[in-house]
Amino acid sequence: MRASIIRTTLLKLLLLAVLLLAGVGCGARAPRVPPPGLANVQVPEALQSRYDKLVKEGERNWVLNLNELAVEALAIGDREMAKRALSEAMLNINNVFGSTPEAQQARLVFFSEDVKLFKGDPYERAMTFLYRGVLYMQDGDYENARACFRQGALQDAFAEEQQDRDDWVIFDYLIARCELELGRPGYAEESWKRAAATYSGFPARYRDVVGSPSGIRSELPPLNPEDNLLVICQQGRGPDKVRRGDRGQYLTVKRPMNQPGPSRVAVGPQTFDSWLIDSVFYQAKTRGGRAFDAVQKRKVIFKDATGVTGTLGLYAGLAILASANNEGQMVAGLVVLAAGGLLLVASELTRTGADTREWESLPDSLSIYSGSHKEASVQLKIYGRAAPATATIPLLPPGKGLTVVLTLPESEQGIVAPTNPTPRRLP
């Protein structure tokens, strides 16, 4: 009789554990399809593996893979694919996702944080809008470029500390350049003043986090209406996300070693130093706490509590069984033992690890060169990479329009530039 009771109770315990495991592992899986904006597009062979990954990993990683696809497209000179991917990423970033099934699952103790849709941390979202805005500038669409830069600046409005909010310099600076090309010098001056005010605190803030970066000027260079060449340089490799906390429940970033300084820009026979305008690492480091950290904290409390209680339950159940003198005491011991076992299973299944998915192709820092050149085209060479990047860049006469160039830190292409610059609008 006792053997039958023991066998039945243990079978029930095993069944409950199996059901718990099955409940964690099951769930409806969304169909693996590309985002609507990239459906039925002709994908170059060089981008096929990234596109396949975009489809395979599904909507959960759409924004991440779209951004990586955009950078890979720029690296092979495919601006159209990059624009398509970034536009789709922005659309998904702006979608409200707090009430999606994935977001709700991520809050449950038995699911990892990374089951939710990836939108990126504020610095990653800001860079999505930066890249798209620069591509709009290259096409002469300064209205949409300006809108992207404003959206990019807004992504930084959620930092925990007040002093770390809205402290990107590059967005206001590029808005000022857009206003100038739109024939609105008054608005350009206002945006430049905001950028200059933020830049005035740049050296002290960045020195505290990054050290003493080279290439910082004493003040933001003034806007020159005659400048017809703007080069936005990217240097180094972006921040790595790492877990911290005794259960890996919190997220922080670290800066890879041996980061280069600001790029040097050769325009024909002349060479200029670009000036550091922003640090992606700094923006990542100062993003502050996340609202999801509170969820992670509750998961750790649950995991620790069920682990301790479960262990005590096992010992208590074994002690009762060891001293049992009758069938009732035997059943009581088995119940306590079973409860302790279930709590230990629950503790083991609790997922506390922070989400370390990251946009790996981001740079460490951003620098700027702006100048006026009389030639109809110039040979541009960018130093500060493993090998200099070169390209022939078309220019409009000084004061008549702007050629915007984006450099990539790690690619053979190296330089992304428009085929034809757009003339400036008259005020």
C-alpha positions as a printed Julia matrix, in Angstrom:
427×3 Matrix{Float64}:
  0.0    0.0     0.0
  2.77   2.44    0.95
  4.64   1.61   -2.26
  1.5    2.35   -4.29
  1.04   5.73   -2.57
  4.69   6.65   -3.12
  4.54   5.62   -6.77
  1.32   7.6    -7.41
  2.66  10.73   -5.72
  5.95  10.61   -7.61
  4.11  10.12  -10.89
  1.98  13.18  -10.14
  5.14  15.19   -9.39
  6.71  14.06  -12.63
  3.57  14.93  -14.58
  3.41  18.42  -13.09
  7.07  19.03  -13.94
  6.54  17.85  -17.51
  3.47  20.06  -17.9
  5.42  23.04  -16.56
  8.24  22.44  -19.0
  5.8   21.96  -21.87
  4.01  25.19  -20.98
  7.29  27.11  -21.12
  8.36  25.65  -24.4
  5.13  25.85  -26.34
  3.4   28.78  -27.88
  2.19  29.93  -31.27
  5.06  30.82  -33.56
  4.51  33.63  -36.02
  5.09  32.76  -39.68
  8.59  33.56  -40.91
  8.12  36.27  -43.53
 10.05  39.43  -44.45
  8.71  42.84  -43.41
  6.1   44.18  -45.86
  8.5   46.77  -47.3
 11.0   44.09  -48.3
  8.61  41.49  -49.66
  9.19  40.51  -53.31
 12.35  42.6   -53.68
 15.36  41.58  -55.72
 18.11  40.9   -53.2
 21.76  41.16  -54.34
 23.79  38.01  -53.8
 26.08  39.82  -51.35
 23.1   40.55  -49.1
 21.29  37.22  -49.46
 22.59  35.65  -46.24
 21.52  38.67  -44.18
 18.13  38.73  -45.91
 17.7   35.01  -45.2
 18.48  35.66  -41.54
 15.92  38.49  -41.51
 13.25  36.08  -42.72
 14.35  33.14  -40.57
 14.42  35.04  -37.26
 11.07  36.67  -37.93
  9.41  39.75  -36.54
 11.1   39.42  -33.15
 14.39  40.54  -34.74
 13.12  42.54  -37.69
 14.51  45.9   -36.51
 17.89  44.4   -35.63
 18.31  42.56  -38.92
 16.91  45.44  -40.97
 19.54  47.76  -39.5
 22.33  45.25  -40.1
 21.03  44.73  -43.65
 21.1   48.49  -44.23
 24.74  48.78  -43.17
 25.73  45.8   -45.33
 23.88  47.38  -48.24
 25.77  50.65  -47.76
 29.01  48.69  -47.62
 28.42  47.43  -51.17
 27.09  50.77  -52.4
 23.43  49.71  -52.59
 21.81  52.87  -51.25
 18.33  51.9   -52.43
 18.28  48.69  -50.4
 19.69  50.57  -47.41
 16.93  53.2   -47.66
 14.26  50.53  -47.93
 15.59  48.61  -44.91
 16.0   51.7   -42.72
 12.52  53.0   -43.58
 11.05  49.65  -42.58
 13.09  49.64  -39.36
 11.82  53.12  -38.46
  8.25  52.02  -39.08
  8.69  49.08  -36.7
 10.45  51.21  -34.07
  7.54  53.64  -34.05
  4.94  50.89  -33.69
  3.63  50.58  -30.13
  4.69  47.21  -28.79
  4.02  47.29  -25.05
  0.87  45.17  -25.32
  2.06  42.59  -27.84
  2.08  38.9   -26.82
  5.89  38.92  -26.97
  6.17  41.9   -24.63
  3.75  40.25  -22.21
  5.67  36.97  -22.38
  8.95  38.72  -21.6
  7.46  39.88  -18.3
  6.7   36.31  -17.23
  9.28  34.59  -15.06
  9.63  31.55  -17.34
 10.52  33.57  -20.45
 13.74  35.38  -21.3
 13.64  39.11  -21.95
 14.83  38.51  -25.5
 11.51  36.93  -26.55
 10.1   40.44  -27.0
 10.31  42.37  -30.24
 13.71  44.03  -30.62
 13.43  47.79  -30.92
 16.95  48.56  -29.74
 18.19  50.73  -26.91
 17.86  54.52  -27.37
 21.31  54.89  -28.96
 20.52  52.14  -31.49
 17.18  53.66  -32.37
 18.81  57.09  -32.71
 21.37  55.68  -35.16
 18.59  54.19  -37.3
 17.13  57.68  -37.77
 20.58  59.19  -38.26
 21.45  56.87  -41.15
 18.09  57.35  -42.84
 18.32  61.11  -42.42
 21.78  61.21  -43.98
 20.53  59.24  -46.98
 17.66  61.71  -47.34
 20.22  64.55  -47.28
 22.2   62.85  -50.02
 19.05  62.79  -52.16
 18.34  66.46  -51.47
 15.19  65.64  -49.48
 15.99  67.95  -46.59
 12.46  68.03  -45.18
 12.42  64.28  -44.54
 16.04  64.38  -43.4
 15.17  67.04  -40.83
 12.21  64.96  -39.62
 14.47  61.91  -39.19
 16.99  63.89  -37.17
 14.26  65.21  -34.89
 13.02  61.66  -34.35
 16.57  60.53  -33.66
 17.02  63.21  -31.01
 13.74  62.17  -29.38
 15.04  58.62  -28.84
 17.44  60.04  -26.25
 14.65  61.6   -24.2
 14.27  58.52  -21.99
 17.62  58.52  -20.19
 17.31  58.1   -16.43
 19.33  61.19  -15.53
 18.11  64.61  -16.67
 21.61  65.72  -17.71
 21.91  62.76  -20.11
 18.75  63.54  -22.05
 18.8   65.15  -25.49
 22.58  65.46  -25.51
 23.38  64.28  -29.03
 25.13  67.12  -30.85
 24.96  65.75  -34.37
 21.18  65.86  -34.74
 20.79  69.59  -34.12
 23.89  70.26  -36.2
 22.53  68.32  -39.17
 19.12  69.95  -38.76
 20.93  73.29  -39.05
 22.58  72.13  -42.28
 19.2   71.02  -43.63
 17.64  74.39  -42.79
 20.49  76.15  -44.58
 19.93  74.08  -47.73
 16.19  74.76  -47.51
 16.92  78.49  -47.69
 16.02  79.14  -44.04
 19.15  80.71  -42.52
 17.3   81.98  -39.44
 16.1   78.5   -38.48
 19.55  77.14  -39.31
 21.11  79.55  -36.82
 18.64  78.51  -34.09
 19.45  74.82  -34.57
 23.16  75.52  -34.67
 22.92  77.42  -31.37
 21.24  74.41  -29.73
 23.99  72.16  -31.06
 26.66  74.61  -29.88
 25.15  74.77  -26.38
 25.19  70.96  -26.13
 28.72  70.82  -27.55
 29.99  73.24  -24.91
 29.59  70.52  -22.29
 30.94  67.83  -24.6
 34.58  67.59  -23.39
 33.82  67.29  -19.67
 30.96  64.8   -20.09
 32.79  62.55  -22.48
 36.05  62.65  -20.55
 34.26  61.18  -17.52
 33.03  58.18  -19.51
 35.38  57.74  -22.45
 38.61  59.29  -21.18
 40.25  62.12  -23.11
 39.16  61.63  -26.71
 41.12  63.46  -29.39
 39.55  65.69  -31.99
 37.29  67.72  -29.7
 37.33  71.42  -30.47
 36.93  74.18  -27.93
 33.61  75.13  -29.49
 31.34  73.98  -32.3
 32.59  75.31  -35.67
 30.19  77.92  -37.1
 27.99  77.28  -40.1
 29.57  78.44  -43.33
 26.98  79.03  -46.09
 29.75  78.57  -48.67
 30.56  75.0   -47.62
 29.66  72.55  -50.37
 31.11  69.35  -48.86
 30.04  67.68  -45.62
 31.73  64.42  -44.58
 30.24  62.44  -41.69
 32.91  60.02  -40.51
 32.36  56.9   -38.42
 35.22  55.47  -36.39
 35.85  52.25  -34.51
 33.52  49.54  -33.3
 30.42  50.24  -31.25
 29.63  49.24  -27.66
 29.16  45.64  -26.57
 26.17  44.81  -24.38
 27.0   42.66  -21.35
 24.98  41.34  -18.44
 25.61  42.35  -14.87
 24.11  41.43  -11.52
 24.4   38.15   -9.66
 21.78  36.62  -11.96
 22.76  38.51  -15.11
 19.52  40.44  -14.78
 20.79  43.91  -15.65
 22.35  45.31  -18.78
 25.44  47.43  -19.22
 27.86  48.2   -22.05
 31.62  48.02  -22.46
 33.86  49.75  -24.95
 36.05  47.56  -27.17
 39.78  48.17  -26.85
 42.03  50.1   -29.26
 39.51  52.53  -30.67
 40.83  54.94  -33.34
 40.61  58.71  -33.11
 38.7   60.93  -35.55
 39.33  60.3   -39.24
 41.55  62.45  -41.42
 39.98  63.64  -44.66
 42.03  64.33  -47.8
 40.27  66.49  -50.4
 42.49  66.46  -53.44
 45.99  67.48  -52.29
 44.8   68.96  -48.98
 44.35  66.94  -45.77
 42.09  67.97  -42.9
 41.38  66.61  -39.42
 37.72  65.84  -38.79
 36.37  66.95  -35.41
 34.64  64.63  -32.99
 30.95  65.5   -32.63
 29.45  62.5   -30.81
 30.36  59.22  -29.13
 28.01  56.29  -29.66
 29.6   54.56  -26.68
 28.89  57.54  -24.44
 25.26  57.59  -25.53
 24.98  53.86  -24.8
 26.69  54.18  -21.42
 24.49  57.03  -20.21
 21.14  55.68  -21.32
 20.3   55.14  -17.64
 18.08  52.48  -16.14
 15.42  50.68  -18.12
 11.79  50.28  -17.16
 12.26  46.57  -17.8
 14.87  46.4   -15.01
 11.99  46.34  -12.51
 10.62  43.24  -14.23
 14.07  41.66  -14.15
 14.34  42.4   -10.42
 11.03  40.65   -9.74
 12.22  37.62  -11.68
 15.38  37.4    -9.54
 13.34  37.66   -6.34
 11.05  34.89   -7.58
 13.96  32.68   -8.64
 15.79  33.08   -5.34
 12.66  32.64   -3.22
 11.49  29.49   -5.0
 15.01  28.07   -4.92
 15.41  28.55   -1.18
 11.86  27.44   -0.35
 12.12  24.44   -2.65
 15.36  23.29   -1.06
 13.87  23.62    2.41
 10.81  21.69    1.23
 12.95  18.82   -0.03
 14.83  18.57    3.26
 11.61  18.83    5.25
  9.9   16.18    3.13
 12.83  13.79    3.46
 12.91  14.35    7.22
  9.19  13.58    7.55
  9.57  10.44    5.45
 12.53   9.28    7.49
 10.58   9.52   10.74
  7.17   8.43    9.37
  5.39   5.88   11.56
  2.14   5.59    9.64
  0.59   6.05    6.24
 -0.65   9.58    6.96
  2.81  10.79    7.87
  4.17   9.12    4.74
  1.66  10.97    2.55
  2.42  14.27    4.3
  6.14  13.79    3.7
  5.56  13.05    0.03
  3.39  16.14   -0.39
  6.05  18.37    1.17
  8.73  16.66   -0.93
  6.66  17.13   -4.09
  6.02  20.81   -3.34
  9.71  21.41   -2.74
 10.59  19.68   -5.99
  8.11  21.77   -7.97
  9.47  24.98   -6.46
 13.0   23.96   -7.44
 11.83  23.22  -10.98
 10.15  26.65  -11.1
 13.33  28.3    -9.84
 15.43  26.5   -12.44
 13.07  27.51  -15.24
 12.99  31.2   -14.28
 14.85  33.2   -16.94
 16.58  36.26  -15.49
 19.17  37.06  -18.18
 19.01  40.56  -19.66
 18.57  40.96  -23.41
 22.02  41.37  -25.0
 20.93  41.49  -28.63
 22.86  44.36  -30.2
 23.42  46.2   -33.46
 26.96  44.97  -34.0
 27.99  47.14  -36.97
 27.61  50.49  -35.19
 30.67  52.74  -34.82
 32.3   53.94  -31.63
 32.24  57.64  -32.53
 31.17  60.19  -35.14
 33.2   63.08  -36.51
 32.62  65.82  -39.08
 34.52  67.59  -41.83
 32.9   70.56  -43.56
 34.55  72.69  -46.21
 34.25  74.77  -49.36
 35.94  73.65  -52.61
 35.81  75.21  -56.06
 36.34  72.06  -58.12
 33.42  70.37  -59.91
 34.61  67.07  -58.39
 37.29  66.09  -55.92
 39.23  62.98  -55.04
 38.26  62.14  -51.46
 40.41  59.93  -49.27
 39.56  58.89  -45.71
 42.36  57.91  -43.31
 41.99  56.24  -39.92
 40.95  52.84  -41.25
 42.92  49.67  -41.88
 43.24  50.91  -45.46
 42.3   54.39  -46.73
 38.98  54.65  -48.56
 38.89  56.67  -51.77
 36.18  57.99  -54.09
 35.59  60.77  -56.6
 32.9   63.12  -55.28
 30.86  65.6   -57.39
 30.45  69.14  -56.04
 28.27  72.13  -56.8
 29.85  75.61  -56.7
 30.42  76.99  -53.17
 27.19  78.27  -51.64
 25.05  76.62  -54.34
 24.44  73.2   -52.8
 25.81  70.49  -50.56
 27.36  67.07  -51.18
 26.92  64.85  -48.11
 29.29  61.92  -47.67
 29.04  59.13  -45.1
 32.07  56.99  -44.31
 31.92  53.44  -42.99
 34.49  52.23  -40.44
 34.79  48.64  -41.66
 34.05  47.94  -45.32
 35.77  47.89  -48.69
 33.35  50.49  -50.03
 34.23  52.88  -47.19
 32.56  55.95  -48.7
 28.84  56.4   -49.38
 28.05  59.42  -51.56
 25.27  60.62  -53.9
 25.62  60.54  -57.66
 24.39  64.12  -58.05
 24.14  66.78  -55.3
 20.99  68.89  -55.06
 21.13  72.68  -55.56
 20.33  74.85  -52.54
 16.95  76.53  -52.37
 16.88  80.3   -52.44
 15.72  82.01  -49.21
